[in-house]
Amino acid sequence: MGEFAKGIGGGLCDAVFCEKDDAIGILEVEGTRYEPTIEKIGKFLASSLDDMKTLRFAVAVLYPTGPRGRGAERAMPSCWNAEISSKVTKVSHEHSDKPIVVVAIDKVYERHVKGIRRRHVVYKSKLTKVWGFVYEAGERVASNVLWDGNAAGRK
């Protein structure tokens, strides 16, 4: 898509979905700056740039990258809360004809790990749940658990 000055058309995104020569969707993947990422999606959807005017949807994948806290209080923060949901609602309302899909990943911190997971604190977490949300015209129209690591039969 090329590079633009910061704030113009959203800048660069993680992926652009195309249909022939038209950009029809964007993907943003974020592990720490959730609300600014949703705002960035809004900038893409509002872009007046010719090659962005064809956007029809956006996808955001949000996940926690590392634990917070100390000692027994050390835990993976949630990447989904009321503030982020409110931000997605606002951006969705501003771009009512363009759905926004959010995938939110929940993880728990595991202090004692073996193998590759010992290499870095980012790997010291266990996937517990993957959520999917769809927003249209400022409303959450769908919400599903896409994967549940706590479901029966899982370890």
N, C-alpha and C positions, 0 to 999 in steps of 0.2 A: 504494500500500500504506500510505501515511501515514508519519509519522515517529515513531520510537521512541527512547527513551534509548539511548545508546551501549551496545552489547553485548546489548541485548534483541532477540532474534529475528534478529540479524544487522545491524540498522539498515536502511540503504537499499542496494539492489543496482542494477546497471546496467539490468537488464531482468527482468521477471517474465513467464513464459509461462503463459497461462491456458487453461483448458477450461471454457467457460461461466463460472460464478462462482468456480471453484476455481483457485488458484495451483498449477500442476503442476511448474514448473521455474523456475530462476533462472539468470541470466547475470551473470558478473563478468568485466570486461575490465581488465587491469592491465599497466602498463608499467614499474613499478619495485618494488613491494612484493609480490612473488610469494607468499612463505610466509604473511604476514598475510592475504592474499586467500583462500588455501586455508582458513585458520582461520575466516575470516568465512563461507565457504560452509558449514563445519561448524556454525556458529551458526545459520544459516538452517535447515539440515536438522534441527537439534535443537530448533528453536523450539517453545515450548508455546502460542504464539499461535494462536487458532482459524484465522485466515486463512493460516497457514503450515503447519499440520498436514497439508495435502493435497499438499505438495511430494513429487514422485516422482523428480526428478533435478536435477543441476546441471551447468552448462557454465562453464568458465573459459577465457578467451583470454589468453595471456601473450605479451608482446612486449617487446623492448628498445627504450627510447625514445631513448637517446643514447649516444655512445661514452664509453669510459673510457680513461685513460692519456694519455701525452704522446708527441709525436714519432712515430717509427716504431712505437712500441708502442700507439698509439691504435687501439682496436678496439671493436666492438660486443660487449658481454658476452652470454653465452648466458642465456636465460631458463629453461632447463631443465637441471637437474643432479640429482645423487643426493639432495641435501637436499630439494629440492622434490618429487621423486618419492616420497621417504619420507613427507613431510607429506601428500601426496594419499593414499598407501596407508593412513596412520593415520586420516584423516578418513573414507575409504571403509570401513574396517573398523568404525568407530564407527557408521556408517549403512549397514549391509550390504545393506539392501533398496532403496537409492537410488544408482543409478549416477552416477559423476562423469566427465564428458567434459572432457579438456584439449586445447586447441589451442595449440601452442607454435610461435612464429614465429622463425626464424633470419634474421639479417641480417648483412651485412658493411659496415664503414665504408668510404666512398669519399671521400678527401680533396678531389679535384678534380671538381667538378660544375658544370653550367650550368643556366640557366633557373630555374624555381621552386625547384629543389633547393638553390640558393645562399642562399635566404632564411633558413634556420635549420639549425642543426646536426642537429636531429631528422630533417631530410630528406636528410642526407648518408649515406644507407645504401641498400644494395641488398638486396632480398628474395632469399634463397637457398633456403630450404626451409620448408615448413609441415608440422608433425607433428601427428598425432592420436593420443590415448591414451584408452582407456576403462578405468575402474576399477570393479570390483564386489566387494563384500564383502572389501575389503582386498587384492585381487589385481588386477594389470594383466591384463585379459582381451583387449585388442586394442591394437596399435601399428602405425601406418601412416604412410608419407610421403604426405601429401595433395597436395603440389605440390613439384616439384624444379626450381629455376631453373637447376641445373647439368645437367639432362637434355639429351641430344643435340638439336640444332636450336634451342636457346634462346641468346639473347645476353645 
